[in-house]
Amino acid sequence: MSSTLTLNVNGVARTATVSDSGMPLLWVLRDILGLTGTKYGCGIEVCGACTVLVNGKPEKSCEFDVGSAVGKKIVTVEGLADDADGRKAQAAWITNQVPQCGYCQPGMLVATVGAMKAGHHGSEIASELKNICVCGTYQRVSKAVQTL
């Protein structure tokens, strides 16, 4: 039996009809709401490509069930432009030419903003990022977060 859930995504109330409230938030964001910036990587909470903010804290949306997201504020990479910390992190990424293929970058940006929201700066942010980048942009990511 399907149910209709209301989610606060990037400051907008969005409804999604799901067959199971245990469905990963990632699939609701991508397949139902059309917010494809959040990426599927490993599916087991390791790579971080699927990172979103839930009530300001980074969460891996591949294993975060959509039922648990109801009533919480969700921010995806698409919502970072509407956030002062998000704009600052995006500018640092651009200035330091961080992305190569860019696949992991939405998750890294969101995780960085989550660390900023927790009051962390520079090397504190760098030490918290556990996201995996196959292209190996870690030195550029580190350089970018040193400016935050």
N, C-alpha and C positions, 0 to 999 in steps of 0.2 A: 504494500500500500504506500503510495507516495504522499509526501507532505510538502506544504509550502512554508518555507522559512524566510524570515526577513533578516538581512544582514546589513550592518553598517560598514560599507566598503568605501574607503577614501572619502569619508564624510557624507556619503549618499546612502539612503535606505534603498536596498536592492532586494527583490524577492527572487527566490530560486525554488523550483519544484524539484525535489529529490526523491529517489525511491528508497533511500536509507539515510537516516540522520548520522550514521556512522561513516558515510562516504567521506573520503579525504577532502579537506577544504580546497586543496590544489585543483581538483577536478571540477569543483563548483566554480571556482574563479575562472579557470580556463575554458571549460566546455559549456558551462551554462551562462555565465556572466560575460564571457568574451574578453576577459582581461588576460591576455596571453603573455604579458611581460614576466610573470612568475613562471619559472621553468621547471620541468620535470627532469631530474638528473638520475639519482640512484634509487629513489623510492624507499630508502631505509634510514632516513635522517642523518646521512653522513656527509654528503657533498655540499649542502646548503643552497643549491640553485633555486630551491622552492621557498626560501625564507620570506616571510611577511611579518609585519608587526601586528601583534594582537595586544590591545591595550598598552601600546608603546614598547612591548618587549618582543624580541625576535623569536619566531616560532617556525618550525619546519612544517609547511602546509601539506606535505605529502603524507604525514602521519597524524595531522591535527584534524579530528573529525568535525565536520561542518556543524553538527548539533551543538558542539562545545563553543562554537563561534557566535552563536545567537546571543545578542545583548552585549557584545563586545565591539570595540572599535578596531577594524581591520584596515591596515594600510599596505598597499602593494606598491611595487616600483612605479606604477602609473600615478600614484598619489604623492610621490615625493616632491614634485614640482610645486605643490600647494603647501609645503612645509618649509619653514626657514632652515632647519637642519638638513632637510632633504636637498634644498637648493644649494646649500653650502657644500655638501658631500658631492653632488653632481658636478659642481664647478671644479672641485679638487680633482675629480676623475678626468674631466676634460683637460684641465691645465697640465696634468701629469700623463696624459695620453695612456691611461690605464688599459682599456680593453684591447684585446687582439680579436678573437672571434666574438667575444662579448656574451657568450652563452651563460656563463656563471655570474656575470656582472650585476644583474638585477638583484640576486640574492646577496652578493657582497655589499652592494650599496645599501640595501635595506638593513642588513646586519650592522653596518657602520652607523647608520642613523639610530638604530636601537641602542648602540653603545653610547652615542652622543646624548641621547635622551636620558641615559642612566648617569650622565654627568662625566663621562670619560672623554679624554682628549689624547691626541697624538699616539705615543707608544702604548698607552693603555688600550686604545682601540685596536691597534695592530696585534697586541697579544691576545685579544679576545676573539679575533676573526679565525674561525676554524673552517671556513669555506674552502672547497677544493677548486683549483683552476688548472685544467689540463694544459692550457697554453703557458702556464708558469709566469703569470703577471705579478707575482707576489712582491717583487722589489718595487714595482710601480705603485701597487696598492699601498705598500708601506710608506713610500714617499708621499703619496696623496694624503693618507691619514695623519701624517706628521704635521700637516698644515691645519688640521681641525682641532 
